[in-house]
Amino acid sequence: MIWPPSTGYPTHACGLRCLWLFVPVGTRPRRQQVWATGMPGTGVRIQPPVHQHDRREIQMAERGDESLVHTLKKVAAVLKQSEIPFALGGSFAVYAHGGHSSDHDVDFLIREVDVERSLEALVAAGFSAERPPEDWLVKVFDDGRMVDLIHRPIETPVTEETFADTVVRPVDAIHMPVLSATQLMVHKLLSFSQHYCDFARGLPLARSLREQIDWERVRKETQHSPYAEAFLVLLDRLEVVPDTGTQPGEETP
């Protein structure tokens, strides 16, 4: 039952219209106030209150990210102490540049010649290791939290040139080399294929780091991919990409 049924909706002192919903609980009705946006008769959207279990899920997600950051720092510390060259990639590299990513994973890029040494050092530090069927990465686990050690992203081996295209950023107070915003965008676009082409995962990266990305270089390095081309057309239509001739922002070390 919605009150009043025919005379409109009461207006709160702040100007918002509210609804009183009578929800049966057991044998007694319980009245619950919820706020609505929009005008009566035009498809009012009701926003229910956040329940306690929803708050717990949000807090668990936040704690999960904190745990991943802790694991990330442990891996970086082991690699640094072992003098193994590496670069942070993936979603946490986007965060390190101040951007946003819809993924929540920990990716490190290492050279193939350093794979065995990296696994030995990390296992000695308490991690467990796994060699998946894919031959372009290995995985380590820290109390169930997974870290990918990638030596051949987008079918291209990690080299000294890869590490040269990095910027040193602080990640939760520990400094480490992070893939440049341009290289992150190239990797994201070249990951699109006929089997995986989720543009929604690339848009947050492009929007949040667009001033740090060299878009001419992105176009040049991804020109062989029709999926990358389609994504760049989408960015143009959405006016995400700076106008032609605009200089990209400088990446400060």
Number of C-alpha atoms within 10 A of each C-alpha: 8 10 13 11 8 7 7 13 17 14 11 10 7 6 8 14 18 16 18 16 15 15 12 10 9 7 6 9 11 11 12 12 12 14 16 16 13 12 13 12 7 7 9 12 12 13 10 11 11 8 8 9 9 11 11 11 11 12 12 12 12 12 12 14 15 13 15 20 17 14 20 23 18 17 23 22 16 16 19 13 10 13 10 16 17 27 26 28 26 21 19 25 26 25 15 22 22 10 19 20 21 12 12 12 18 21 21 22 25 27 21 18 10 13 16 10 13 25 20 13 17 22 14 11 13 12 22 17 17 13 11 10 8 7 10 17 21 20 17 22 17 21 11 9 15 20 21 18 27 24 24 17 16 15 10 10 16 19 15 12 8 18 20 12 15 22 22 18 19 13 20 12 8 12 14 20 23 29 28 26 27 23 20 21 23 21 18 18 26 20 18 19 13 6 7 9 16 12 16 10 13 19 17 16 21 26 17 17 20 20 20 19 24 22 23 13 13 19 16 10 16 18 13 11 15 14 20 24 15 13 18 20 13 15 16 13 10 10 11 16 20 16 10 8 7 11 14 14 12 10 15 9 9
